[in-house]
């Protein structure tokens, strides 16, 4: 191959790669409440031992007629009565399962939170199959007209919240809002990506989208003894604000003072989407609770946020049951603790695939 031909080939490859690049905008917080880096890793802003307001210690999963199951807390549907809601926010909520939501704002814009439509990305799905690990039933509810979604918001990189295969299905028409240093995990396909710091804002039409802290961590790649990307990208939750009405999606999080900080910043929250699962482990339950809210922690969070309506998530037939006794054990525990812990928030229980107009 001649030198001239090699140069021409390199030029073509470079041009094609450039044409397939993504448009990335970084939104930094220059104030003290932004995220901090230490040796290239983002720092948990709420470290240290935790004092939890409530803890159920025994008989935390009593039976209830409100949940109908095929077996012991497995393959269930909630059939109890939900409260008559007094909040009128204008948001429409479609729970797709696990942490995935489709939200329609009062002005009609469509957003997706942490869309994962199938199993984990390769190679984790392959590894789990080989090891007989967590498997997920395919969610029955689908999002229609994916190309018409206005924005996709990710909380962090863990495989049950971020799936590259689903990004290819959604396409490059929507905006993608992600934490700092997250965009490098996207394939190059003309995606418009906004990387955001804690307590920063991006506007989509009439909707203010705020990125907020969570008490969690971030990782995607782990090669034993050679490499990990722990906390090289930020993590967090999202607050939507439109016409003075707010909706909060917590992402994965443990209980900490960040809920109070969010309430101080944005006022009482109209609709809170809070996780209640993935807190159980026979040997490391203290750590699991540290980064995932128990049902009683979610009630405490709803009180800190002054949530008018709280919608729990993380349980369900299409979850992976990571850190849970069963598919619906967390919901059994929540219904039990709601009888014990005082809260002014109206907890509304959904089954996967259901829609709620608020």
C-alpha positions in Angstrom: 0.0 0.0 0.0 1.5 3.3 -1.0 2.0 6.2 1.4 -0.4 8.4 -0.5 -3.1 5.7 -0.2 -2.5 5.2 3.5 -2.9 9.0 4.1 -6.1 9.1 2.1 -7.5 6.1 4.0 -6.6 7.7 7.3 -8.3 10.9 6.2 -11.5 9.1 5.3 -11.5 7.2 8.7 -11.0 10.5 10.6 -13.8 12.2 8.7 -16.2 9.4 9.3 -15.3 9.3 13.0 -15.8 13.0 13.3 -19.2 12.8 11.6 -20.3 10.2 14.1 -19.3 12.2 17.2 -21.6 13.3 19.9 -22.4 16.9 21.0 -21.5 17.1 24.6 -22.2 20.1 26.9 -20.9 20.3 30.5 -22.8 22.2 33.1 -20.7 22.8 36.1 -21.7 24.2 39.5 -19.1 26.8 40.6 -20.5 27.1 44.1 -19.7 25.0 47.2 -22.7 22.8 46.8 -21.3 21.2 43.6 -19.6 17.8 43.4 -15.9 17.5 44.4 -13.2 15.3 42.9 -10.3 13.6 44.7 -7.7 12.0 42.5 -10.1 11.7 39.6 -12.9 10.2 41.7 -16.1 12.0 42.8 -16.6 12.2 46.6 -19.7 11.2 48.5 -20.9 14.4 50.0 -22.8 12.7 52.9 -20.2 10.2 54.4 -20.0 8.7 57.8 -22.2 6.5 60.0 -25.9 7.1 59.7 -28.6 7.5 62.4 -31.9 6.3 60.8 -35.1 7.8 62.1 -37.0 4.5 61.9 -36.0 0.8 61.8 -38.2 -2.2 61.7 -36.5 -5.0 63.6 -39.0 -7.9 63.7 -42.2 -9.1 62.0 -41.5 -6.6 59.1 -43.2 -8.7 56.4 -46.7 -9.6 57.8 -49.2 -10.9 55.3 -51.8 -8.5 53.8 -54.9 -8.9 51.7 -53.8 -5.8 49.7 -51.2 -7.8 47.8 -52.2 -11.0 45.8 -49.3 -13.3 45.0 -48.8 -16.6 43.2 -46.4 -17.8 45.9 -44.7 -16.3 49.1 -44.2 -12.6 48.2 -43.5 -13.6 44.6 -45.3 -12.8 41.4 -47.7 -10.3 43.0 -50.1 -7.6 42.2 -51.2 -4.8 44.5 -55.0 -4.7 44.8 -55.4 -2.5 47.8 -57.1 0.8 47.9 -55.0 3.9 47.2 -55.7 7.2 48.8 -57.9 9.8 47.0 -55.2 12.2 45.9 -55.5 15.8 46.7 -52.5 17.0 44.7 -53.0 18.3 41.2 -49.6 18.6 39.6 -50.3 18.1 35.9 -47.7 15.2 35.6 -48.5 11.9 34.1 -46.5 8.9 35.4 -46.0 5.6 33.6 -44.1 3.1 35.7 -42.2 0.7 33.3 -40.7 -1.4 36.1 -37.7 -1.4 38.5 -36.3 2.2 38.2 -37.7 3.1 34.7 -40.4 5.8 34.3 -42.0 7.6 31.5 -43.1 11.1 32.6 -45.3 13.5 30.7 -45.1 17.1 32.0 -48.0 19.5 32.4 -47.0 21.1 29.0 -46.9 17.7 27.3 -43.1 17.1 27.1 -42.1 13.4 27.5 -39.1 12.4 29.6 -37.7 9.0 30.5 -35.9 8.2 33.8 -33.3 5.4 33.7 -34.9 3.4 30.8 -33.8 -0.2 30.8 -36.2 -2.2 28.7 -34.7 -5.7 28.9 -31.8 -7.5 30.6 -28.4 -6.1 31.5 -26.0 -5.0 28.7 -23.4 -7.4 27.5 -21.2 -8.8 29.1 -23.0 -8.7 32.4 -26.1 -10.5 31.0 -23.9 -13.3 29.7 -22.0 -13.6 33.0 -25.2 -13.8 35.0 -26.5 -16.5 32.7 -23.3 -18.5 33.1 -23.4 -18.0 36.9 -27.2 -18.5 37.3 -27.4 -15.0 38.7 -30.2 -12.4 38.7 -32.6 -12.7 35.8 -35.4 -10.4 34.9 -38.8 -11.1 33.4 -39.3 -8.8 30.4 -41.4 -5.8 31.4 -44.8 -6.0 29.8 -45.3 -2.3 29.4 -43.7 -0.5 26.5 -43.0 3.1 25.6 -44.7 4.1 22.4 -43.0 6.4 19.8 -39.6 6.4 21.4 -38.3 8.9 18.8 -40.8 11.5 20.1 -39.3 11.5 23.6 -38.0 14.9 24.4 -35.3 14.0 27.0 -33.7 11.0 28.6 -32.4 11.3 32.2 -29.9 8.9 33.8 -29.1 8.8 37.5 -25.9 6.6 37.3 -24.1 4.0 35.4 -25.1 0.8 37.1 -26.4 -1.8 34.7 -29.9 -1.9 36.0 -30.2 1.9 35.4 -28.2 2.5 32.2 -28.4 0.2 29.2 -26.5 1.1 26.0 -28.7 -1.2 23.9 -31.8 0.8 24.9 -30.1 4.1 23.9 -29.7 2.7 20.4 -33.5 1.9 20.4 -34.4 5.4 21.6 -32.1 7.1 19.1 -30.4 10.5 18.8 -33.4 12.8 18.5 -34.0 13.3 22.3 -31.6 15.2 24.6 -29.7 13.1 27.1 -29.2 14.5 30.5 -26.5 12.7 32.6 -24.1 13.2 35.5 -20.6 14.7 35.0 -18.1 12.5 33.2 -20.9 10.2 32.0 -21.0 10.9 28.3 -17.9 8.8 27.4 -20.0 5.7 28.0 -22.2 6.5 25.0 -21.5 5.1 21.6 -20.7 7.8 19.0 -23.9 8.4 17.1 -24.8 12.1 17.0 -26.3 12.1 20.5 -26.9 15.4 22.2 -25.6 15.0 25.8 -25.7 17.4 28.7 -23.4 16.4 31.6 -24.6 18.1 34.8 -23.2 18.8 38.3 -25.2 18.7 41.5 -27.6 21.6 41.8 -27.4 22.7 38.2 -30.3 23.3 35.8 -31.1 22.7 32.2 -34.2 24.0 30.5 -36.2 21.8 28.1 -39.1 24.0 26.7 -41.0 25.1 29.8 -39.5 22.5 32.1 -36.6 23.2 34.4 -34.5 20.1 35.0 -32.4 20.1 38.1 -29.7 17.5 38.9 -29.4 16.8 42.6 -27.3 14.7 45.0 -27.9 11.1 46.0 -26.3 9.0 48.7 -24.9 6.3 46.4 -21.9 5.6 44.2 -21.1 4.9 40.6 -19.2 2.2 38.7 -19.5 0.4 35.4 -16.2 -1.5 34.6 -14.3 -3.8 36.9 -11.3 -5.9 35.9 -10.0 -7.7 39.0 -6.6 -6.4 40.2 -6.3 -4.3 37.0 -8.9 -1.6 36.7 -12.1 -0.1 38.0 -13.9 3.1 37.3 -15.5 3.6 40.7 -16.9 7.1 41.1 -15.1 8.4 38.0 -18.6 9.6 36.9 -21.0 11.4 39.2 -24.4 10.0 40.3 -27.6 11.7 41.6 -31.3 12.3 41.2 -33.5 14.7 39.2 -36.1 17.4 40.0 -38.5 18.5 37.3 -40.1 21.9 37.8 -42.9 23.3 35.7 -45.5 25.9 36.5 -44.4 25.8 40.1 -45.1 22.1 40.4 -42.2 19.7 41.1 -41.5 16.0 40.6 -38.5 14.3 42.2 -36.8 11.1 41.0 -34.3 9.9 43.6 -32.3 7.4 41.6 -30.6 4.7 43.8 -29.8 6.2 47.2 -29.5 5.6 50.8 -31.0 7.8 53.5 -29.0 10.9 54.4 -29.3 14.7 54.8 -29.3 15.2 51.0 -33.1 14.9 51.1 -33.3 17.9 53.4 -30.9 19.8 51.2 -33.1 19.2 48.2 -36.2 20.4 50.0 -34.3 23.6 51.1 -33.3 24.2 47.5 -36.6 23.6 45.7 -39.3 23.7 48.5 -41.8 21.0 49.2 -42.0 18.4 46.4 -45.4 17.7 44.8 -44.5 14.2 43.5 -41.7 12.0 44.8 -40.6 8.8 43.1 -38.6 7.0 45.8 -36.9 3.6 45.9 -37.8 1.1 48.6 -35.8 -2.0 47.6 -32.3 -3.5 47.3 -31.5 -3.0 51.0 -31.2 -6.6 52.2 -28.2 -8.8 52.4 -27.4 -11.7 54.8 -23.8 -10.6 55.4 -23.6 -7.0 54.4 -27.0 -5.5 55.2 -25.4 -2.4 56.9 -23.7 -1.5 53.6 -26.7 -2.3 51.5 -28.8 0.0 53.6 -26.1 2.6 53.5 -26.7 3.0 49.7 -30.3 1.9 49.3 -33.3 3.1 51.2 -35.3 0.6 53.3 -39.1 1.2 53.1 -39.0 3.0 56.4 -36.1 5.1 55.1 -38.2 6.1 52.1 -41.0 7.3 54.5 -38.4 9.4 56.4 -37.2 10.8 53.1 -40.8 11.7 52.1 -41.1 13.5 55.4 -37.8 15.4 54.8 -38.9 16.4 51.3 -42.5 17.2 52.4 -43.7 15.1 49.5 -47.4 15.6 48.8 -47.6 12.3 46.9 -45.0 9.5 47.1 -44.7 6.7 44.6 -42.4 3.8 45.6 -40.4 1.7 43.2 -37.8 -1.0 43.0 -40.0 -4.0 43.8 -41.9 -5.9 41.2 -42.2 -8.9 38.9 -39.8 -7.2 36.3 -37.1 -6.4 38.9 -33.8 -8.2 39.3 -34.4 -8.9 43.1 -31.0 -7.6 43.9 -30.8 -7.2 47.7 -34.4 -8.4 48.3 -36.1 -11.4 49.9 -38.5 -11.7 47.0 -40.1 -9.7 44.2 -42.5 -7.9 46.5 -41.0 -8.2 50.0 -40.2 -4.5 50.0 -43.8 -3.6 49.3 -45.0 -5.8 52.1 -42.6 -4.1 54.4 -43.7 -0.6 53.3 -47.4 -1.3 53.9 -46.5 -2.6 57.4 -44.3 0.4 58.3 -46.9 2.9 56.9 -49.2 1.8 59.7 -46.5 2.6 62.3 -44.7 5.7 61.0 -46.5 9.0 60.8 -46.4 10.8 57.5 -48.4 13.5 55.8 -47.4 12.2 52.4 -49.9 10.2 50.4 -48.3 7.0 49.4 -49.7 5.7 46.1 -48.9 2.1 45.2 -48.5 1.2 41.5 -48.1 -2.1 39.7 -45.6 -2.2 36.8 -47.0 -0.8 33.6 -49.7 1.3 35.3 -50.2 5.0 34.6 -51.2 7.7 37.0 -52.5 11.2 36.1 -51.7 13.7 38.8 
